[in-house]
Each structure stands twice: as structure tokens, then as C-alpha cells.
Amino acid sequence: MILVIDAGNTNIVFALYRDEEMIGEWRTQTETRRTADDYAVWLSQLLQLTEVPTKLSQISGAIIATVVPELLFPLTQLCRRYLRTQPMVVGESALTIPVKALIDRPEELGADRLVNAVAAHLRYPGPLLVVDFGTATTFDLIDRNGNYCGGVIAPGINLSLHALYQAAAKLPRVAIRQTEKVIATSTIGAMQSGIFWGYVGLIEGLISRIRREQNEQLPVVATGGLAPLFAKATEFDYIDTNLTLFGLYEIYKINRESLPFKK
């Protein structure tokens, strides 16, 4: 069994794969003060809730992608100490990644965006556009060979909602939801409409501009937790909420014969 870890700015997602099948997926809030021991206790309890209860010692390999440098040490220690394996880390030179980053400074590309390029190329015909609803909302262009060709970074919807609440004294916290009408007759309704339909406008506007710039009707793959919500109001060609986890597992398979990573 293989453990894949996608550590983002907001959440860390752990997924367990067995024979090409994901048998468990769990997420926890990103907290840089947590130790390897904290993660081990939390994860070992959740592993008991899988269809076939599993122990940490039964996991034979692991791979990590993180955009938060402070998380790398405790997650690596989790794998070394409790899984007895040296994890693969996306971004380290020892790993073979089957796509190229065709941008000015490839070393600046977030690990999650590179992993998404690998996954999207394997799952869908290219060229294409990947829209990822994370802490930031990203739009990434993948060519027909799977190479990463550039993208757009916009503030994520939860980040925008938090900023609105923090900066305006009289505005409350609200949940993200699709409103029936754009024009609202209450403060909460107006906020929900502005956030939701404002993001629909941002998504559709950027997709349209990117397609015109590339002179191609690029298929769009949407991923991230909020992808299904926005799919109800705009058109995506594919919804794939586990795109990053799948990409991590595929990168693991490509590199699993590398001696440093064997258990």
C-alpha cells in the first residue's frame, strides 16, 4: 500500500492506494506546529476505519507534494519513523517527472501544479486547461505532450471571503452558495451573490481569454473541493476532485524502482 500526501496552504490530504485503487482519503487543516507524532496518532486511528483496517507498518511507500516548506520535515519524519520508508518528494532532483515545465523559472512552479499536469495528461486528451480551486484559484495550460506551459494565479474564493469579512466591520461571515438571482435584497444574500457569481465571471472570463490567446477551444479540467459547486453554474469538460492525488500516485509508480525509496 502506498501513502500519498498533498500538503497545501489550507489542508493536508492523505490518501491510501492499494493495487491502483484509492481505499481511503483523509484531510486535516494545515498547521505547521504539528509534529510527526501528531500525524502518526491521527492517521493510525483513521486507517482503522478503512474497509480493511490497516496499520501504518503495512504501508510500503510514500510520496509527498507540498507548497508549504515548513511541513516537509514533520511529514518526512512521519514516513521515516512510522512507515519505515524514505518518502519521495516532488521537486527533488532524484525524482523522474514525465513532463517539462516550459516557463521562465521552472523552480518556482508549485509542486501541486506540476503534479496536476502529470495527472491531467494521463487522464485526458490534450492540450487542455486545468482549473484548481485551492487556497488560490489557478489556471494551468498543458500542451498535447503533457508539458506545463504557464498559467494564472487568482485569490481563492475562501481567501476572498475571509478578506471581505476581515476588512469590512459590518459584514458577517457567510457560507459559499449559489444564489438564485444575482441581485439580492439582503446583506448576506448580496455577499453570497458577489462571491459566487463574481467567481463564475472570473472563471468564465479567464477561460475565454486564454482560449482566444491560444487560438484553441481548450477542454477544461476542474479540480479541488469547490469544483463540483461551480460546475453547476458554468461549463467544465471534466470534474476530477482527486486529480492531484492520482498524479502523485502515478509519479510514485514511475519512480518506485529507484533504490533510495525502497522499504
Backbone as a ProteinNet text record, in pm:
[ID]
protein_1_A
[PRIMARY]
MILVIDAGNTNIVFALYRDEEMIGEWRTQTETRRTADDYAVWLSQLLQLTEVPTKLSQISGAIIATVVPELLFPLTQLCRRYLRTQPMVVGESALTIPVKALIDRPEELGADRLVNAVAAHLRYPGPLLVVDFGTATTFDLIDRNGNYCGGVIAPGINLSLHALYQAAAKLPRVAIRQTEKVIATSTIGAMQSGIFWGYVGLIEGLISRIRREQNEQLPVVATGGLAPLFAKATEFDYIDTNLTLFGLYEIYKINRESLPFKK
[TERTIARY]
84.6	0	87.8	40.5	117.9	40.6	109.7	50.8	93.2	-3.6	27.8	-19.3	61.8	34.3	41.6	-69.1	-76.2	-93.9	13.5	12.8	1.2	-114.7	-139.7	-139.3	-171.2	-173	-288.3	-398.4	-517.4	-535.9	-520.9	-541.5	-427.2	-408.1	-320.3	-410.3	-395.5	-476.7	-387.9	-430.2	-362.4	-452.5	-395.5	-473.1	-394	-464.6	-401.1	-443	-343	-368.1	-326.3	-410.1	-377.2	-416.4	-318.5	-344.6	-425.2	-375.5	-433.4	-563.1	-611.8	-738.8	-715.4	-779.7	-774.2	-871.9	-820	-905.9	-934	-874.1	-901.4	-848.6	-920	-877.5	-919	-821.6	-849.6	-780.5	-840.3	-778.6	-779.2	-679.5	-669.4	-621.8	-654.9	-615.2	-463.8	-407.7	-264.2	-224.9	-130.6	-82.2	66.7	149.9	294.4	353.7	278.5	331.2	310.2	236.8	216.8	344.8	364.4	483.7	452.7	557	540.2	457.5	476.2	399.8	251	221.1	80.2	14	82.1	26.2	11.3	107.7	103.1	-17.1	-42.9	-157.1	-287.7	-300.3	-421.7	-445.9	-339.2	-354.3	-377.4	-309.9	-326.8	-469.7	-535.1	-675.3	-767	-740.4	-823.9	-804.9	-685.4	-660.2	-744.1	-784.2	-868.5	-1011.5	-1046	-1182.2	-1196.9	-1086.8	-1096.3	-1169.8	-1207.1	-1282.6	-1208.2	-1077.6	-992.4	-898.8	-921.4	-837.3	-688.4	-615.3	-475.3	-388.7	-267	-168.9	-67.6	-7	95.3	208.9	242	352.5	325.2	198.2	163.7	183.3	208.9	229.9	374.4	393	526.5	599.2	528.8	594.2	510.9	573	502.8	560.7	477.2	519.9	453.7	527.4	480.9	493.9	390.4	398.9	351.1	431.1	389.1	429.8	344.6	375.9	408.3	415.8	448.7	578.8	692.2	821.5	829.2	762.3	768.7	706.2	622.7	556.9	642.3	744.6	821.6	890.9	949.2	1021.9	930.6	819	736.5	674	638.5	579	683	803.8	912.1	943.5	946.8	971.6	861	737.3	625.5	654	697.9	723.2	844.5	949.8	1071.1	1050.5	985.8	976.4	867.4	752.4	638.2	607.8	648.1	628.5	756.3	866.3	998.3	1033.2	1003.9	1034.7	1079.7	1166.2	1209.1	1109.7	1034.7	932.8	994.3	927.8	960.8	904.5	973.7	927.7	929.2	813.9	805.3	883.3	970	1053.9	1199.1	1226.9	1364.7	1420.5	1546.3	1607.4	1611	1603.3	1611.5	1489.4	1378.3	1255.7	1250.9	1199.6	1171.6	1028.5	1010.9	878.3	859	753.4	739.5	689.6	696.2	657.9	762.2	765	857.6	779.5	842.8	784.3	846.3	769.8	821.6	791.1	847	824.2	958.3	956.7	1080.5	1163.2	1097.3	1168.6	1099.1	1133	1066.8	1074.5	1181.4	1197.7	1093.1	1023.2	920.4	782.5	769.4	639	599.8	479.5	430.7	421.7	455.4	454.3	316.5	211.2	76.1	41.3	87.8	57.4	132.3	252.8	329.7	265	221.3	154.2	23.9	-50.5	-174.5	-148.6	-36.9	-2.7	19.2	90	112.4	-19.9	-105	-232.3	-325.4	-336.1	-426.6	-385	-254.1	-205.1	-235.8	-227.9	-253.7	-402.6	-485.6	-628.5	-710.4	-664.2	-747.2	-665.7	-731.9	-660.5	-621.3	-499.1	-451.6	-446.8	-417.7	-389.1	-514.9	-494.9	-608.4	-572.7	-674.9	-659.6	-707.7	-626.3	-663.8	-696.8	-817.5	-859	-865.9	-783.2	-773.6	-824.2	-931.2	-991	-925.6	-816.8	-747.7	-744.5	-641.4	-624.2	-616.2	-545.5	-550.6	-627.2	-693.6	-756.5	-658.2	-612.4	-511	-566.4	-514	-549.1	-417.5	-403.7	-276.3	-292.6	-207.3	-211.3	-116.8	-170.9	-94.7	-98.8	17.8	16.7	-11	-14.7	-54.2	47.8	168.8	270.2	272.7	182.6	174.6	261.4	331.7	420.5	342.1	394	332.5	379.9	285.9	321.4	295.2	245.9	218.4	79.7	48.2	-83.1	-115.4	-222.6	-276.2	-299.8	-269.2	-298	-389.7	-506.9	-601.9	-629.4	-671.8	-706.2	-816.5	-803	-906.5	-1034.1	-1144.6	-1273.3	-1281.9	-1230.5	-1233.8	-1144.1	-1032.3	-942.2	-1010.2	-1081	-1152.8	-1264.6	-1334	-1443.6	-1391	-1277.8	-1217.4	-1170.7	-1111.3	-1063	-1179.7	-1291.9	-1410.3	-1463.3	-1468.4	-1516.3	-1421.3	-1290.2	-1191.4	-1184.4	-1203.4	-1181	-1304.2	-1421.6	-1545	-1613	-1619.8	-1664.9	-1807.5	-1895	-2035.9	-2075.1	-1978.8	-2012.1	-1984.2	-2081.4	-2065.1	-1993.6	-1960	-1912.5	-2031.6	-2011	-2119.6	-2066.7	-2158.6	-2123.1	-2123.9	-2043.7	-2042.3	-2157.7	-2243.4	-2354.7	-2397.9	-2460.6	-2512.2	-2647.2	-2659.3	-2786.6	-2870.2	-3002.3	-3090.6	-3079.8	-3062.7	-3052.6	-2922.4	-2877.6	-2756.5	-2785.6	-2893.9	-2931.9	-3001.1	-2947.5	-3001.6	-3069.7	-3156	-3228.5	-3189.2	-3074.5	-3022.2	-2870.1	-2808.8	-2662.3	-2596.6	-2645.1	-2587.2	-2604.4	-2724	-2750.3	-2661.8	-2639.6	-2553.9	-2409.2	-2363.3	-2227.2	-2214.2	-2312.6	-2307.5	-2314.6	-2397.1	-2406.8	-2276.8	-2220.9	-2097.5	-1982.8	-1970.8	-1862.8	-1885.1	-2005.7	-2029.2	-2028.9	-2116.9	-2127.7	-2006.4	-1943.1	-1817.9	-1711.5	-1705.1	-1608.3	-1646	-1774.5	-1817.1	-1770	-1786.7	-1740.2	-1589.5	-1516.3	-1370.2	-1331.1	-1394.1	-1361.7	-1391.3	-1513	-1551.3	-1471.4	-1443.1	-1368	-1225.6	-1159.5	-1021.7	-1013.7	-1106.1	-1106.8	-1124.6	-1218.2	-1243.5	-1120.2	-1055.6	-937	-820.2	-803	-695.5	-719.2	-843	-874.5	-848.9	-885.7	-860.8	-711.2	-638.9	-494.6	-423.8	-471.8	-411.2	-470.4	-577.8	-646.5	-688	-743.1	-781.9	-893	-990.5	-1100.6	-1056.9	-976.1	-915.7	-1018.9	-1017.8	-1101.5	-1055.6	-1149.9	-1118.8	-1142.7	-1039.5	-1049.6	-1053.8	-1159.6	-1172.8	-1143.3	-1062.5	-1029.2	-1031.8	-1018.9	-1030.7	-1169.8	-1181.3	-1306.2	-1427.7	-1407.3	-1520	-1555.3	-1482.6	-1510.2	-1654.7	-1709.7	-1848.9	-1949.4	-1925	-2016.3	-2023	-1907.6	-1905.7	-1943.9	-1933.7	-1975.5	-2124.9	-2201.5	-2346.2	-2381.1	-2286.5	-2316.7	-2236.2	-2134.9	-2053.6	-2016.7	-1961.5	-1935.7	-1787.6	-1763.5	-1631.4	-1645.1	-1539.6	-1545.3	-1530	-1449.8	-1426.6	-1420.7	-1475.9	-1464	-1384.5	-1272.5	-1184.9	-1127.5	-1198.7	-1158.4	-1033.4	-998	-880.3	-763.4	-760.5	-658	-516.8	-492.8	-359.1	-317.3	-407.6	-375	-340.5	-417.6	-389.3	-251.6	-221.2	-91.3	23.7	7.5	111.5	134.2	26.6	39.6	108.6	76.5	139.9	288.9	325.9	467.7	539.8	473.2	532.6	561.7	466.1	484	600.8	614.4	723.7	859.7	866.1	993.7	1013.6	919.9	923.8	1041.8	1103.9	1219.7	1349.3	1340.5	1460.1	1501.1	1619.5	1666.2	1648.9	1676.7	1667.7	1529.3	1425.6	1290.1	1231.3	1306.8	1252.4	1251.6	1151.9	1141.9	1233.5
-119.8	0	124.3	225.7	347.5	466.3	548.4	669.1	789.5	866.2	989.6	1106.5	1212	1326.8	1454.1	1525.9	1654.2	1763.2	1834	1932.4	2072.7	2133.2	2266.6	2372.1	2493.6	2604.9	2596.9	2535.2	2527.8	2390	2285.8	2148.4	2057.3	1951.1	1841	1721	1662.4	1547.2	1423.3	1318.9	1189.9	1091.2	1011.8	909.6	780.3	670.1	538.4	460.6	413.4	336.2	190.8	101	-41.3	-98.3	-148.6	-209.4	-116.9	3.8	103.8	166.6	123.7	175.5	258.4	375.5	454.7	395	353	287.9	376.5	494.8	587.6	724.9	826.9	966	1046.5	1121.3	1199.7	1335	1436.1	1568.2	1630.6	1712.8	1786.2	1927.5	2018.6	2157.5	2171.8	2250.1	2274.3	2349.1	2292.4	2351.7	2317.6	2417.7	2393.2	2350.7	2364.5	2326.5	2178.9	2107	1964.8	1886	1783.4	1700.7	1571.1	1497.9	1366.8	1275.1	1285	1202.1	1237	1365.8	1408	1344.7	1353.5	1296.4	1145.4	1079.9	934.5	888.6	955.4	919.2	940.4	1055.1	1089.6	992.5	966.2	880.9	735.3	687.1	546.8	518.3	613.8	596	591.4	677.8	680.1	555.1	500.5	379.1	261.8	267.7	160.2	167.7	279.4	298	259.9	217.2	172.9	40	1.2	-123.6	-242.5	-243.7	-343.6	-267.1	-273.1	-197	-217.2	-106.7	-107.2	-42.8	-92.1	-33.1	47.8	147.1	226.4	138.1	33.3	-54.1	-133.5	-139.2	-212.4	-128.2	0.2	89	74.6	48.3	14.9	131.4	240.7	353.5	478.9	593.9	721.5	825.3	922.2	1034.7	1161.1	1270.8	1397.6	1508.2	1591.2	1717.7	1825.4	1929.6	2037.4	2172.6	2271.9	2410.5	2489.8	2418.6	2480.8	2418.3	2483.5	2423.6	2373.6	2441.9	2402.3	2265.4	2218.4	2090	1971.4	1997.1	1886.5	1803.1	1868.2	1792.4	1698.5	1746.6	1653.4	1543.2	1573.3	1470.4	1366.7	1413.4	1319.9	1231.4	1292.4	1215.6	1114.5	1149.6	1055.3	929.4	947.9	834.2	753	821	751.1	674	739.7	684.2	577.9	602.7	513.9	422.6	461.7	375.4	299.7	343.2	285	292	405.5	423.7	567.2	585.3	718.5	769.5	875.7	919.7	988.8	975.8	1058.2	1198	1298.8	1436.8	1504	1548.2	1616.3	1747.1	1767.3	1885.9	1854.3	1733.3	1692.4	1633.5	1659.2	1622.4	1471.5	1392.2	1247.1	1188.4	1259.9	1207.7	1230.9	1131.6	1145.9	1194.3	1309.4	1365.1	1362.3	1298.1	1275.8	1396	1514.7	1635.3	1743.3	1842.5	1954	2080.8	2169	2299.8	2400.4	2438.4	2527.3	2672.7	2716.6	2853.1	2917.3	3047.4	3121.7	3067	3036.5	2987.4	2859.3	2743.9	2618	2586.5	2632.8	2601.8	2671.5	2770.6	2842.1	2777.2	2680.4	2617.2	2533.4	2556	2480.5	2332.5	2250.5	2105.1	2055	2113.5	2068.2	2092.6	2203.1	2235.9	2143.5	2106.5	2011.6	1873.3	1832.2	1702.7	1701.3	1811.4	1819.9	1804.7	1859.8	1847.2	1700.4	1627.7	1485.2	1410.4	1434.3	1362.7	1395.5	1523.8	1565.1	1505	1501.3	1444.7	1295.7	1225.4	1081.6	1049.1	1137.6	1106.4	1165.1	1276.3	1346.7	1384.9	1393.2	1432.2	1579.2	1608.7	1747.5	1804.7	1933.4	2027	2058.5	2109	2136.4	2239.9	2279.5	2378.2	2315	2326.4	2274.9	2392	2391	2492.6	2425.6	2473.9	2412.2	2510.7	2470.3	2553.4	2521	2589.2	2570.1	2699.7	2715.4	2842.6	2956.2	2929.6	3015.6	2939.9	3012.8	2950.4	2962.9	2848.5	2850.6	2797.8	2852.2	2811.2	2771.4	2645.8	2595.8	2535.7	2578.9	2534.5	2415.7	2305.2	2183.2	2154.2	2132.6	2107.5	1961	1925.7	1789.9	1684.7	1726.6	1634.1	1626.1	1698.6	1696.7	1799.7	1883	1981.8	2100	2154	2270.3	2395.8	2475.6	2589	2725.4	2730.2	2858	2860.7	2968.8	2973.9	3106.9	3105.2	3222.8	3186.4	3278.6	3259.3	3372.1	3334.9	3432.4	3395.6	3492.1	3458.4	3353.5	3257.3	3156.1	3216.1	3147	3201.9	3214.6	3117.6	3128.5	3240.9	3261.5	3370.6	3505.5	3518.8	3642.8	3666.7	3560.8	3571.4	3613	3555.9	3590.8	3735.9	3780.2	3918.4	4016.6	3982.5	4068.8	4081.9	3969.9	3969.5	4048	4029.3	4093.2	4244.7	4288.4	4429.4	4517.1	4455.6	4534.4	4505	4605.5	4585.9	4532.5	4570.4	4534	4410.9	4350.7	4234.3	4106	4014.1	3889.6	3781.5	3672.4	3553.1	3488.2	3443.2	3376.3	3248.9	3156.5	3032.9	3057.3	2981.6	2991.3	2910.1	2973.6	2901.6	2972.6	2895.7	2953.3	3018.2	3146.2	3215	3204.5	3212.7	3200.7	3322.2	3440	3562.9	3634.1	3716.3	3793.4	3909.2	3981.7	4093.3	4039.8	4076.2	4026.4	4139.6	4101.2	4200.2	4194.8	4130.5	4126.3	4133.1	4171.3	4181.7	4046.5	3944.4	3811.3	3761.5	3780.7	3738.6	3811.4	3941	4019.9	3971	3935.8	3882.6	3748.1	3660.9	3529.5	3541.1	3630.9	3652.2	3708	3807.3	3868.3	3770.4	3688.2	3589.2	3482.1	3423.6	3311.3	3356.6	3451	3491.7	3572.8	3640.2	3708	3609.1	3494.7	3392.6	3322.3	3304.4	3248.7	3339.6	3470.3	3565.6	3558.9	3547.5	3535.8	3408.9	3297.5	3169.3	3173.8	3213.9	3215.2	3317.4	3431.4	3535.1	3492.2	3431.6	3388	3272.2	3177.1	3066.1	3118.5	3210.8	3268.4	3340.3	3419.2	3493.8	3400.7	3296.3	3201.2	3128.2	3088.4	3020.7	3110.9	3236.9	3330.6	3351.4	3363.4	3385.1	3266.1	3144.6	3023.6	2984.6	3054.2	3025.8	2878.9	2829.3	2689.5	2672.5	2585.9	2559.6	2455.1	2496.4	2403.7	2338.4	2205.9	2141.1	2186	2191.3	2237.9	2126.1	2097.3	2001.8	2081.9	2063.9	2134.7	2039.3	2085.7	2002.6	2088	2023.5	2095	2077.3	2101.2	2074.4	2150.8	2272.5	2354.9	2336.7	2251	2230.5	2187.2	2090.4	2049.1	2162.6	2251.6	2362.8	2454.3	2489.6	2581.1	2512.7	2381.3	2308.5	2322.7	2354.8	2371.5	2501.3	2596.3	2728.6	2762.7	2684.6	2709.1	2574.5	2576.4	2451.4	2412.3	2296.6	2233.9	2105.4	2068.3	1944.2	1822.2	1838	1727.4	1780.7	1704.5	1733.2	1619	1651.8	1548.5	1598.7	1575.3	1629.7	1563.1	1444.3	1372.9	1377.1	1477.9	1485.6	1485.4	1565.5	1575.5	1444.2	1379.6	1252.6	1146.5	1141.9	1047.6	1074.5	1202.4	1238.3	1195.9	1215.4	1173.4	1022.8	948	802.5	758.8	824.5	790.5	822.9	935.2	970.6	869	823	719.6	594.7	551.5	429.2	442.2	560.9	583.6	570.7	609.3	613.8	501.7	406.3	310.8	213.7	198.5	110.2	178.8	308.7	381.3	334	288.9	225.4	308.7	442.6	519.4	518.3	485.5	495.8	360.2	253.8	122.7	100.3	27.1	-1.9	-114.9
0	0	0	-70.5	-88.9	-30.1	46.9	103.8	21	-26.7	-98.4	-13.1	-8.3	78.6	-3.8	-9	-78.6	26.5	58	166	108.4	126.2	73.5	181.4	141.3	235.9	335.2	295	379.9	442	360.8	407.9	365.4	442.4	402.7	375.3	257.3	220.5	215.7	285.5	285.1	210.9	122.3	53.5	49.4	62	63.4	-61.4	-136	-257.9	-237.6	-290	-290.9	-426.9	-500.2	-631.1	-722	-739.6	-830.2	-779	-664.2	-611.9	-485.8	-480.3	-358.4	-257.5	-143.2	-44	75.5	78.4	187.1	154.5	199.5	179.9	301.5	358.2	477.8	466.3	526.5	523.2	661.9	683.4	809	777.9	865.6	844.9	853.4	763.5	765.5	892.8	965.1	1090.1	1102.2	1086.4	1081.2	1215.9	1325.2	1456	1488	1405.3	1431.4	1405.4	1485.3	1474.3	1399.2	1367.3	1304.6	1394.4	1524.1	1618.1	1613.8	1603.8	1593.9	1471.6	1358.4	1235.8	1246.1	1310.3	1322.9	1404.6	1515.9	1600.2	1524.2	1460.8	1385.7	1271.5	1193.1	1076	1113.1	1216.6	1256	1299.4	1362.9	1402.1	1280.3	1181.5	1061.7	976.2	976.6	898.5	948	1072.8	1127.3	1075.1	1012.7	962.5	816.1	751.3	612.7	606.1	485.5	467.4	527.5	505.3	570.2	663.1	795.9	889.7	862.6	862.4	821.3	928.2	940.7	1031.1	951.6	1015.1	948.7	897.6	971.3	933.5	806.1	762.3	640.8	514.2	531	416.5	369.8	241.7	191.3	125.3	96.4	31.2	45.5	18.6	34	-60.6	-95.9	-178.5	-126.6	-125.9	-69.9	-173.2	-182.7	-255.8	-160.5	-142.9	-53.3	-108.4	-83.6	-119.2	6.8	120.4	249.3	299.1	281.6	318.3	462	554.8	696.1	723.1	631.1	652.1	610.1	532.4	475.6	583.5	682.7	786.1	864.9	924.8	1002.5	917	792.4	707.2	665.5	640.1	608	728.2	846.8	968.7	994.6	963.8	976.2	894.9	771.1	683	729.4	769.3	811.9	942.1	1038.1	1172.9	1186.1	1121.5	1142.7	1025.1	903.8	788	753.8	815	788.9	639.9	578.4	437.8	413	314.7	274.5	170.2	199.8	103.9	-17.5	-129.6	-245.2	-220.9	-268.5	-252.6	-389.6	-435.2	-564.1	-556.1	-653.8	-654	-629	-576	-555.9	-684.6	-710.9	-838.7	-862.1	-753.8	-769.1	-839	-839.7	-898.7	-1048.8	-1119.7	-1262.7	-1278.5	-1340.3	-1367.5	-1519.4	-1568.8	-1713.1	-1793.3	-1736.8	-1811.1	-1783	-1868.1	-1850.5	-1816.1	-1739.7	-1709.1	-1805.4	-1907.7	-2012.1	-1976.8	-1863.1	-1815.9	-1783.1	-1753.4	-1732.2	-1616.7	-1505.4	-1386.5	-1336.4	-1394.1	-1357.2	-1208.2	-1141.5	-999.4	-912.7	-967.6	-891.7	-902.2	-989.6	-1010.1	-889.6	-836.8	-721.6	-751.9	-653.1	-671.9	-713.5	-656.7	-688.8	-835.2	-890.4	-1029.5	-1125.6	-1089.5	-1170.1	-1165.7	-1047.1	-1031.9	-1111.3	-1108.2	-1185.3	-1334.5	-1381.6	-1523.7	-1560.3	-1474.9	-1498.3	-1503	-1403.5	-1393.7	-1509.8	-1542.8	-1649.9	-1783.4	-1809.2	-1935	-1943.8	-1833	-1833.6	-1846.3	-1794.4	-1789.8	-1904.5	-1962	-2059.5	-2182.4	-2298.2	-2420.1	-2416.2	-2455.9	-2455.3	-2594.4	-2604	-2494.9	-2414	-2292.2	-2205.8	-2100.4	-2026.3	-1919.8	-1789.6	-1684.6	-1552.1	-1461	-1404.7	-1307.7	-1171.1	-1077.4	-945.7	-840	-768.4	-664.7	-530.8	-500.3	-373.7	-296.1	-211.6	-141.3	-243.3	-352.4	-470.9	-578.3	-667.3	-783.6	-899.2	-950.1	-1054.3	-1186.1	-1295.1	-1430.5	-1498.2	-1535.9	-1587.4	-1726.6	-1817.3	-1956.2	-1975.4	-2025.2	-2050.3	-2200.1	-2261.8	-2406.6	-2436	-2564	-2602.3	-2558.4	-2523.5	-2474.4	-2321.8	-2257.6	-2112	-2044.4	-2121	-2061.8	-2005	-1896.1	-1832.8	-1906	-1957.3	-2043.7	-1980.8	-1859.2	-1794.9	-1735.7	-1666.2	-1603.3	-1540.9	-1463.9	-1396.1	-1250.1	-1159.3	-1016.5	-970	-918.3	-863.2	-717.6	-634.8	-496	-491	-401.7	-386.1	-328.4	-348.5	-307	-154.8	-80.9	65.7	115.4	47.1	81.9	60.8	-49.7	-79.1	20.8	55.7	152	289.2	329.4	457.4	458.3	347.7	338.1	347.1	284.8	288.7	431	501.5	639.9	731.3	709.9	794.6	773.9	650.2	617.5	636.5	636.6	647.4	781.2	867.6	1005.4	1016.7	925.1	937.8	856.8	787.5	705.3	782.6	787.4	864.2	783.4	850.1	779.6	709.5	588.7	517.1	452.9	425.5	356.9	205.9	136.3	-10.4	-65.5	-141.9	-205	-331	-419.8	-542.4	-514.3	-543.7	-524.2	-650.6	-633	-748.9	-839.8	-778.6	-856.1	-822.4	-914.9	-890.6	-795.3	-818.6	-731.9	-607.6	-491.4	-364.9	-288.4	-195.3	-114.4	32.8	61.1	197.8	190.7	302.5	305.2	282.3	352.9	337.4	194.4	140.6	3.2	-96.5	-72	-161.4	-156.3	-36.7	-24.2	-94.1	-72.5	-136.1	-287.9	-335.8	-480	-536.8	-468.1	-517.2	-522.2	-417.4	-414.2	-519.7	-521.8	-613	-758.9	-793.9	-934.4	-978.2	-882.6	-915.9	-959	-889.8	-927.4	-1056.6	-1078	-1207	-1320.1	-1300.9	-1400.8	-1421.2	-1310.5	-1319.3	-1394.6	-1359.3	-1423.3	-1572.7	-1606.7	-1747.7	-1827.2	-1763.9	-1832.8	-1862.6	-1764.6	-1786	-1885.2	-1873.7	-1969.5	-2111.8	-2129.7	-2261.9	-2315.8	-2231.3	-2275.8	-2308.7	-2227	-2252.9	-2384.2	-2408.3	-2534.3	-2654.8	-2642.6	-2753.4	-2773.3	-2664.4	-2673	-2736	-2703.1	-2758.5	-2893.5	-2930.9	-3058	-3065.8	-2953.3	-2945.2	-2842.1	-2872.8	-2782.2	-2680.4	-2584.4	-2489.7	-2398.8	-2384.7	-2283.5	-2144	-2049	-1914	-1813.8	-1733.6	-1623.6	-1494.2	-1415.6	-1287.8	-1173.5	-1077.6	-962.4	-836.8	-721.4	-594.5	-536.6	-406.3	-335.8	-384.9	-436.6	-479.8	-627.4	-697.3	-840	-866.4	-790.3	-818.6	-798	-701.7	-677.2	-799	-853.5	-967.1	-1096.7	-1101.4	-1221.2	-1246.1	-1141.2	-1156.9	-1227.8	-1227.9	-1282.2	-1407.3	-1436	-1554.5	-1614.6	-1733.7	-1804.2	-1797.4	-1735.8	-1739.5	-1819.9	-1888.6	-1965.5	-1875.2	-1769.8	-1676.9	-1534.4	-1439.5	-1296.5	-1235.9	-1173.7	-1119.1	-986.8	-878.6	-749.2	-692.6	-744	-694.4	-792.1	-876.8	-981.3	-921.9	-818.4	-760.6	-695.4	-625	-559.6	-663.5	-771.2	-879.2	-940.1	-962.6	-1018.6	-929.1	-799	-704.4	-710.4	-715.3	-721.1	-849.5	-961	-1087.9	-1085.7	-1026	-1014.4	-926	-821.3	-736.4	-818.4	-899.2	-977.8	-1074.7	-1134.7	-1229.5	-1161.1	-1033.6	-961.7	-860	-852.2	-740.4	-745.5	-860.2	-866.5	-824.2	-795.5	-750.9	-612.3	-598.9	-473.7	-347.2	-350.6	-226.3	-162.8	-242.7	-190.9	-149.3	-172.4	-139.4	11.7	57.7	201.5	239.7
[MASK]
+++++++++++++++++++++++++++++++++++++++++++++++++++++++++++++++++++++++++++++++++++++++++++++++++++++++++++++++++++++++++++++++++++++++++++++++++++++++++++++++++++++++++++++++++++++++++++++++++++++++++++++++++++++++++++++++++++++++++++++++++++++++++++++++++++++++

